[in-house]
Amino acid sequence: MKKIVLIEDSKVLAHALTGALKINNIETHWADNGVAGVTLAKQQKPDLILLDLMLPKLSGFDVCKLLKTDNATWRIPIVIMSTLADPESRQRATEAGADYFIPKPYDLPSTLAEIKKILKI
């Protein structure tokens, strides 16, 4: 079973995505802020990280930089899922080490298909 860490401060979005991933046999661990997300990613060593940019305690940009410069997590693909979809934010996310970008609001079936493609399932 593939494993994802979801770092998202919206409980509604987190529960919707977690439910959809569970139906697709993808184990999901959720953190609602940047600091907890970094800790969770290091503990779980997931196959993929889904990351919002606007988070309490530590921004998604900083989370991405920390995870991409840590020997334990740098190889894990990071998908940014954010309403900050302007060219400058996308560039900052890429410079922080993000591998993919999905703008919010996202279409759940298309997003699941993209996640499956990244996970190769």
PASEBA-1860 file (N, C-alpha, C; in nm, 3 decimals):
! residues 121
1> MKKIVLIE> 0.084/-0.117/0.000/0.000/0.000/0.000/0.089/0.125/0.000 ~ 0.059/0.221/-0.087/0.133/0.346/-0.094/0.092/0.436/0.022 ~ 0.184/0.524/0.060/0.161/0.611/0.175/0.185/0.757/0.137 ~ 0.092/0.844/0.180/0.102/0.987/0.153/0.096/1.062/0.285 ~ 0.174/1.169/0.293/0.158/1.267/0.401/0.091/1.389/0.338 ~ -0.020/1.428/0.396/-0.097/1.544/0.352/-0.076/1.655/0.455 ~ -0.024/1.769/0.410/-0.002/1.883/0.499/-0.096/1.993/0.450 ~ -0.207/2.006/0.520/-0.319/2.092/0.478/-0.390/2.144/0.601
9> DSKVLAHA> -0.410/2.276/0.610/-0.476/2.331/0.729/-0.628/2.331/0.722 ~ -0.685/2.306/0.605/-0.831/2.298/0.593/-0.878/2.157/0.627 ~ -0.952/2.146/0.737/-1.002/2.016/0.780/-1.096/1.957/0.675 ~ -1.178/2.042/0.613/-1.274/1.996/0.512/-1.200/1.934/0.392 ~ -1.102/2.007/0.339/-1.026/1.954/0.225/-0.947/1.830/0.263 ~ -0.889/1.830/0.381/-0.811/1.715/0.426/-0.897/1.590/0.437 ~ -1.016/1.604/0.494/-1.103/1.487/0.509/-1.154/1.438/0.374 ~ -1.188/1.530/0.285/-1.235/1.490/0.151/-1.125/1.414/0.076
17> LTGALKIN> -1.006/1.468/0.078/-0.895/1.404/0.006/-0.854/1.273/0.071 ~ -0.849/1.271/0.203/-0.813/1.149/0.275/-0.912/1.038/0.246 ~ -1.041/1.070/0.245/-1.143/0.971/0.214/-1.128/0.915/0.073 ~ -1.104/1.004/-0.023/-1.089/0.960/-0.161/-0.963/0.875/-0.178 ~ -0.857/0.909/-0.109/-0.733/0.830/-0.118/-0.752/0.693/-0.052 ~ -0.824/0.689/0.060/-0.848/0.562/0.128/-0.925/0.465/0.038 ~ -1.024/0.517/-0.031/-1.103/0.434/-0.125/-1.011/0.374/-0.232 ~ -0.905/0.446/-0.265/-0.809/0.400/-0.366/-0.691/0.327/-0.305
25> NIETHWAD> -0.707/0.279/-0.181/-0.605/0.201/-0.111/-0.472/0.274/-0.094 ~ -0.483/0.404/-0.063/-0.365/0.484/-0.036/-0.374/0.530/0.109 ~ -0.275/0.491/0.188/-0.270/0.529/0.330/-0.232/0.677/0.340 ~ -0.307/0.752/0.420/-0.283/0.895/0.432/-0.264/0.935/0.577 ~ -0.161/1.018/0.601/-0.135/1.074/0.733/-0.143/1.225/0.717 ~ -0.216/1.292/0.807/-0.247/1.432/0.791/-0.187/1.518/0.902 ~ -0.132/1.630/0.862/-0.085/1.733/0.955/-0.152/1.864/0.915 ~ -0.194/1.943/1.016/-0.267/2.066/0.987/-0.182/2.193/0.997
33> NGVAGVTL> -0.050/2.177/1.012/0.039/2.293/1.012/0.177/2.251/0.962 ~ 0.258/2.351/0.927/0.388/2.321/0.868/0.485/2.248/0.958 ~ 0.492/2.287/1.084/0.585/2.222/1.177/0.549/2.075/1.196 ~ 0.421/2.050/1.221/0.376/1.910/1.236/0.396/1.832/1.107 ~ 0.380/1.898/0.993/0.399/1.831/0.865/0.542/1.784/0.842 ~ 0.638/1.867/0.878/0.779/1.828/0.865/0.807/1.707/0.953 ~ 0.762/1.713/1.077/0.782/1.602/1.170/0.717/1.474/1.118 ~ 0.594/1.485/1.072/0.520/1.368/1.021/0.589/1.307/0.899
41> AKQQKPDL> 0.635/1.392/0.808/0.703/1.342/0.688/0.831/1.267/0.725 ~ 0.904/1.318/0.822/1.027/1.250/0.865/0.996/1.118/0.934 ~ 0.889/1.112/1.010/0.850/0.988/1.079/0.797/0.883/0.983 ~ 0.710/0.924/0.893/0.639/0.829/0.807/0.717/0.789/0.682 ~ 0.806/0.876/0.635/0.879/0.851/0.511/0.783/0.803/0.400 ~ 0.689/0.889/0.362/0.587/0.850/0.265/0.640/0.838/0.123 ~ 0.553/0.787/0.036/0.586/0.778/-0.106/0.564/0.912/-0.176 ~ 0.483/1.000/-0.114/0.446/1.128/-0.173/0.401/1.222/-0.062
49> ILLDLMLP> 0.428/1.351/-0.082/0.381/1.454/0.012/0.293/1.550/-0.066 ~ 0.171/1.573/-0.015/0.080/1.673/-0.070/0.087/1.792/0.025 ~ 0.119/1.910/-0.027/0.153/2.024/0.057/0.082/2.151/0.014 ~ 0.010/2.211/0.109/-0.048/2.344/0.088/0.063/2.446/0.112 ~ 0.049/2.566/0.053/0.150/2.669/0.074/0.118/2.761/0.191 ~ -0.010/2.787/0.212/-0.051/2.878/0.319/-0.088/2.796/0.442 ~ 0.010/2.784/0.531/-0.005/2.701/0.651/0.030/2.781/0.776 ~ -0.031/2.745/0.889/0.013/2.807/1.014/0.147/2.749/1.060
57> KLSGFDVC> 0.218/2.826/1.138/0.343/2.790/1.205/0.464/2.787/1.113 ~ 0.449/2.740/0.989/0.560/2.734/0.894/0.499/2.725/0.755 ~ 0.537/2.815/0.666/0.476/2.817/0.532/0.511/2.691/0.453 ~ 0.429/2.662/0.354/0.456/2.550/0.266/0.587/2.564/0.191 ~ 0.623/2.688/0.157/0.753/2.711/0.091/0.867/2.665/0.183 ~ 0.857/2.703/0.310/0.962/2.664/0.406/0.961/2.515/0.434 ~ 0.842/2.456/0.443/0.830/2.311/0.462/0.900/2.239/0.347 ~ 0.870/2.283/0.225/0.928/2.220/0.107/1.081/2.229/0.111
65> KLLKTDNA> 1.134/2.349/0.140/1.280/2.367/0.149/1.342/2.274/0.253 ~ 1.279/2.269/0.371/1.332/2.183/0.478/1.334/2.036/0.437 ~ 1.225/1.990/0.377/1.217/1.849/0.339/1.311/1.815/0.223 ~ 1.331/1.908/0.133/1.418/1.882/0.018/1.566/1.895/0.051 ~ 1.597/1.950/0.168/1.738/1.960/0.209/1.772/1.862/0.321 ~ 1.678/1.777/0.357/1.701/1.678/0.463/1.734/1.543/0.398 ~ 1.840/1.480/0.443/1.883/1.351/0.385/1.776/1.243/0.393 ~ 1.688/1.249/0.492/1.585/1.146/0.510/1.465/1.167/0.417
73> TWRIPIVI> 1.445/1.287/0.364/1.321/1.315/0.289/1.343/1.377/0.151 ~ 1.463/1.407/0.112/1.483/1.483/-0.011/1.436/1.413/-0.138 ~ 1.429/1.282/-0.136/1.386/1.208/-0.256/1.234/1.195/-0.270 ~ 1.160/1.228/-0.166/1.015/1.213/-0.169/0.955/1.322/-0.258 ~ 0.876/1.283/-0.359/0.813/1.385/-0.443/0.715/1.470/-0.360 ~ 0.715/1.600/-0.390/0.624/1.693/-0.323/0.533/1.757/-0.426 ~ 0.402/1.744/-0.402/0.301/1.806/-0.486/0.243/1.923/-0.409 ~ 0.258/2.042/-0.464/0.197/2.161/-0.404/0.052/2.167/-0.450
81> MSTLADPE> -0.038/2.187/-0.354/-0.180/2.205/-0.384/-0.221/2.336/-0.318 ~ -0.238/2.443/-0.397/-0.256/2.574/-0.337/-0.339/2.668/-0.424 ~ -0.402/2.764/-0.357/-0.471/2.872/-0.429/-0.369/2.975/-0.477 ~ -0.249/2.973/-0.423/-0.143/3.061/-0.471/-0.087/3.003/-0.601 ~ -0.158/3.029/-0.710/-0.121/2.968/-0.837/-0.064/3.069/-0.936 ~ -0.032/3.189/-0.889/0.026/3.290/-0.977/0.169/3.248/-1.016 ~ 0.221/3.302/-1.125/0.355/3.261/-1.171/0.464/3.277/-1.065 ~ 0.460/3.385/-0.986/0.562/3.406/-0.884/0.558/3.297/-0.777
89> SRQRATEA> 0.438/3.261/-0.732/0.425/3.156/-0.629/0.469/3.022/-0.685 ~ 0.434/2.993/-0.808/0.477/2.867/-0.871/0.629/2.862/-0.881 ~ 0.690/2.975/-0.918/0.837/2.982/-0.927/0.900/2.961/-0.791 ~ 0.845/3.026/-0.688/0.898/3.009/-0.551/0.886/2.863/-0.507 ~ 0.774/2.798/-0.541/0.754/2.658/-0.504/0.857/2.569/-0.575 ~ 0.880/2.596/-0.702/0.979/2.520/-0.778/1.119/2.540/-0.719 ~ 1.152/2.664/-0.685/1.282/2.693/-0.626/1.298/2.628/-0.488 ~ 1.186/2.610/-0.418/1.189/2.543/-0.287/1.206/2.392/-0.301
97> GADYFIPK> 1.184/2.341/-0.422/1.204/2.198/-0.446/1.080/2.120/-0.483 ~ 0.966/2.188/-0.501/0.842/2.118/-0.538/0.858/2.046/-0.671 ~ 0.797/1.930/-0.681/0.804/1.850/-0.803/0.684/1.870/-0.895 ~ 0.569/1.900/-0.837/0.444/1.917/-0.912/0.362/2.028/-0.847 ~ 0.267/2.083/-0.923/0.180/2.189/-0.872/0.038/2.164/-0.920 ~ -0.056/2.160/-0.827/-0.198/2.146/-0.860/-0.269/2.266/-0.799 ~ -0.327/2.353/-0.884/-0.395/2.471/-0.829/-0.529/2.435/-0.764 ~ -0.562/2.507/-0.656/-0.693/2.494/-0.593/-0.782/2.604/-0.648
105> PYDLPSTL> -0.911/2.582/-0.659/-0.978/2.457/-0.622/-0.945/2.351/-0.726 ~ -0.926/2.230/-0.680/-0.890/2.122/-0.771/-1.010/2.031/-0.794 ~ -1.006/1.965/-0.908/-1.106/1.867/-0.945/-1.060/1.733/-0.886 ~ -1.140/1.676/-0.795/-1.097/1.556/-0.723/-1.063/1.439/-0.814 ~ -1.147/1.402/-0.913/-1.110/1.289/-0.999/-0.978/1.311/-1.075 ~ -0.959/1.432/-1.127/-0.834/1.461/-1.199/-0.715/1.460/-1.105 ~ -0.734/1.512/-0.984/-0.627/1.514/-0.885/-0.589/1.372/-0.844 ~ -0.688/1.288/-0.821/-0.659/1.147/-0.787/-0.585/1.078/-0.901
113> AEIKKILK> -0.625/1.105/-1.024/-0.557/1.045/-1.138/-0.410/1.090/-1.143 ~ -0.386/1.217/-1.115/-0.250/1.270/-1.113/-0.167/1.206/-1.003 ~ -0.227/1.193/-0.885/-0.157/1.129/-0.771/-0.123/0.985/-0.805 ~ -0.216/0.911/-0.863/-0.191/0.772/-0.902/-0.078/0.764/-1.005 ~ -0.076/0.859/-1.098/0.028/0.860/-1.199/0.166/0.882/-1.134 ~ 0.172/0.975/-1.040/0.298/1.003/-0.970/0.343/0.881/-0.890 ~ 0.246/0.815/-0.824/0.277/0.698/-0.742/0.297/0.571/-0.826 ~ 0.265/0.580/-0.954/0.276/0.465/-1.046/0.187/0.350/-1.003
121> I> 0.060/0.384/-0.974/-0.038/0.280/-0.939/-0.159/0.289/-1.028
END
